[in-house]
Amino acid sequence: MSTAIRVEVLDAAQAQASIDALADVLMDCVAGGASVSFMWPLPRGRALQFWQGVADGVARNERILLVARDESDDIVGTVQLITALPDNQPHRADVAKMLVHRKARRRGVAQALMTALDEQARLAGKTVLVLDTVTGGDAERLYARAGWQHAGVVPKYALMPDGEFCATTFFYKHLD
């Protein structure tokens, strides 16, 4: 199995052109049980609407959108850096929607995305990053290995796509 993964930052036009592929990744993740703000079944129109909003945010310079492509140039993963925060937090950004298609898991996609995300955060002048993830999931272990610090757990914070409650773990990372 090839592990040729390429991570790139999408500009507004590229984000707009990638909405369908990004919707495919989101729908696959939600179908696979990921708690990423959506319930299952996730109508394709809702997924497309979400990514249109992300593309609009990229165009307004409110977020940075990264994608991971496989050897076929297909988008197999994505993550966002939300940079538009309150005036008293110019040094901070939120990490959102770390998604990896099930067909590309265990190939270093998430790790490559997080490494590129750190680089983009530094370029944007961000020194504190914050994210949340389902407690006990694979992503929680990924973030800990990548140097993120555990900040706390909130029980019953969100719902899984099937409607069951899940706890959420919050992490932060200081960039040097």
C-alpha positions as CSV (number, residue, x, y, z in Angstrom):
1,M,0.0,0.0,0.0
2,S,1.4,3.4,-1.0
3,T,1.6,6.1,1.6
4,A,2.2,9.0,-0.8
5,I,0.2,11.7,1.0
6,R,0.5,15.4,0.0
7,V,-0.9,18.2,2.2
8,E,-1.8,21.5,0.7
9,V,-3.5,24.8,1.8
10,L,-6.5,25.7,-0.4
11,D,-7.2,29.2,-1.4
12,A,-10.7,30.5,-1.8
13,A,-11.1,29.3,-5.4
14,Q,-9.6,25.9,-4.7
15,A,-11.8,25.5,-1.6
16,Q,-14.9,26.3,-3.7
17,A,-13.8,23.8,-6.4
18,S,-13.3,21.1,-3.7
19,I,-16.7,21.3,-2.0
20,D,-17.9,18.0,-3.5
21,A,-14.8,16.1,-2.5
22,L,-14.8,17.6,1.0
23,A,-18.5,16.6,1.3
24,D,-17.5,13.0,0.4
25,V,-14.9,12.9,3.2
26,L,-17.4,14.4,5.8
27,M,-20.2,12.0,4.9
28,D,-17.8,9.1,5.1
29,C,-16.6,10.1,8.5
30,V,-20.1,10.7,9.9
31,A,-21.3,7.4,8.4
32,G,-18.4,5.7,10.2
33,G,-19.5,7.1,13.5
34,A,-17.4,10.3,13.9
35,S,-18.9,12.9,16.2
36,V,-18.0,16.0,14.1
37,S,-21.2,18.2,14.6
38,F,-23.5,16.2,12.3
39,M,-26.0,13.4,12.8
40,W,-26.6,10.3,10.6
41,P,-28.0,10.1,8.1
42,L,-26.3,13.2,6.8
43,P,-28.1,14.6,3.7
44,R,-25.6,15.4,1.0
45,G,-27.1,18.9,0.7
46,R,-26.3,19.6,4.3
47,A,-22.7,18.5,3.8
48,L,-22.4,20.7,0.7
49,Q,-23.9,23.6,2.6
50,F,-21.3,23.2,5.4
51,W,-18.4,23.2,3.0
52,Q,-19.8,26.2,1.2
53,G,-19.7,28.0,4.5
54,V,-16.1,26.9,5.0
55,A,-15.1,28.1,1.5
56,D,-16.8,31.4,2.2
57,G,-14.8,31.6,5.4
58,V,-11.5,31.0,3.5
59,A,-12.5,33.8,1.1
60,R,-13.0,36.1,4.1
61,N,-9.6,35.1,5.5
62,E,-11.3,33.8,8.6
63,R,-9.9,30.3,8.3
64,I,-7.2,28.2,6.7
65,L,-8.3,25.0,5.0
66,L,-5.8,22.2,4.6
67,V,-6.4,19.0,2.6
68,A,-4.5,15.8,2.3
69,R,-4.4,14.1,-1.2
70,D,-3.4,10.6,-1.9
71,E,-1.4,9.2,-4.8
72,S,-4.5,9.5,-7.1
73,D,-4.8,13.2,-6.1
74,D,-8.1,12.5,-4.3
75,I,-8.8,14.5,-1.1
76,V,-8.7,11.9,1.7
77,G,-8.4,14.2,4.7
78,T,-8.9,17.8,5.9
79,V,-8.5,20.1,8.8
80,Q,-9.1,23.8,9.4
81,L,-7.5,26.5,11.4
82,I,-10.0,29.1,12.5
83,T,-8.1,32.4,12.8
84,A,-11.0,34.9,13.1
85,L,-11.3,35.2,16.9
86,P,-12.1,38.0,19.3
87,D,-9.8,41.1,19.5
88,N,-8.3,39.9,22.8
89,Q,-7.2,36.6,21.2
90,P,-5.0,37.6,18.2
91,H,-2.4,35.0,19.2
92,R,-4.9,32.0,19.2
93,A,-6.6,29.8,16.7
94,D,-9.1,26.9,16.9
95,V,-8.5,23.7,15.1
96,A,-11.7,22.2,13.5
97,K,-12.9,19.3,11.5
98,M,-10.0,17.0,11.4
99,L,-11.4,14.4,9.1
100,V,-9.8,11.4,7.4
101,H,-11.7,9.2,5.0
102,R,-11.9,5.6,6.3
103,K,-10.2,4.3,3.1
104,A,-7.1,6.4,4.0
105,R,-6.8,5.7,7.7
106,R,-3.6,4.3,9.3
107,R,-1.5,5.9,6.5
108,G,-0.2,9.0,8.4
109,V,-2.8,11.4,6.9
110,A,-3.9,12.9,10.3
111,Q,-0.3,13.3,11.4
112,A,0.7,15.0,8.1
113,L,-2.3,17.3,8.4
114,M,-1.4,18.3,12.0
115,T,2.2,18.9,11.1
116,A,1.2,21.2,8.3
117,L,-1.4,22.8,10.5
118,D,1.3,23.8,13.0
119,E,3.3,25.3,10.2
120,Q,0.4,27.3,8.9
121,A,-0.5,28.5,12.5
122,R,3.1,29.8,12.9
123,L,2.9,31.6,9.6
124,A,-0.3,33.2,10.7
125,G,1.3,34.4,13.9
126,K,-0.7,32.0,16.1
127,T,1.0,30.7,19.2
128,V,-1.8,29.0,21.1
129,L,-4.1,26.4,19.4
130,V,-7.2,24.8,20.9
131,L,-9.2,21.8,19.8
132,D,-11.7,19.3,21.1
133,T,-12.3,15.6,20.3
134,V,-14.4,12.6,21.4
135,T,-13.0,11.2,24.6
136,G,-11.4,7.9,24.1
137,G,-11.2,8.0,20.3
138,D,-8.2,7.5,18.0
139,A,-7.9,11.3,17.6
140,E,-7.3,11.8,21.3
141,R,-4.3,9.5,21.1
142,L,-3.0,11.3,18.0
143,Y,-3.2,14.7,19.6
144,A,-1.4,13.5,22.7
145,R,1.4,12.0,20.6
146,A,1.6,15.3,18.6
147,G,2.4,17.3,21.7
148,W,-1.0,18.6,22.6
149,Q,-1.8,19.1,26.3
150,H,-4.9,17.7,27.9
151,A,-7.1,20.5,29.3
152,G,-10.1,18.6,30.5
153,V,-13.2,16.5,29.8
154,V,-16.8,17.5,29.6
155,P,-19.2,14.6,29.9
156,K,-22.3,14.5,27.6
157,Y,-20.8,17.5,25.6
158,A,-22.1,16.3,22.2
159,L,-24.0,13.5,20.5
160,M,-22.6,10.7,18.3
161,P,-24.1,10.5,14.9
162,D,-26.5,7.8,16.2
163,G,-27.8,10.1,18.9
164,E,-25.8,8.7,21.9
165,F,-24.1,11.2,24.2
166,C,-20.3,11.4,24.2
167,A,-17.8,13.1,26.3
168,T,-15.4,15.6,24.8
169,T,-11.8,16.2,25.6
170,F,-10.3,19.6,25.2
171,F,-6.6,20.1,24.2
172,Y,-4.3,23.0,23.7
173,K,-0.9,23.5,22.2
174,H,1.6,26.3,22.6
175,L,3.8,26.8,19.5
176,D,7.3,27.9,20.0
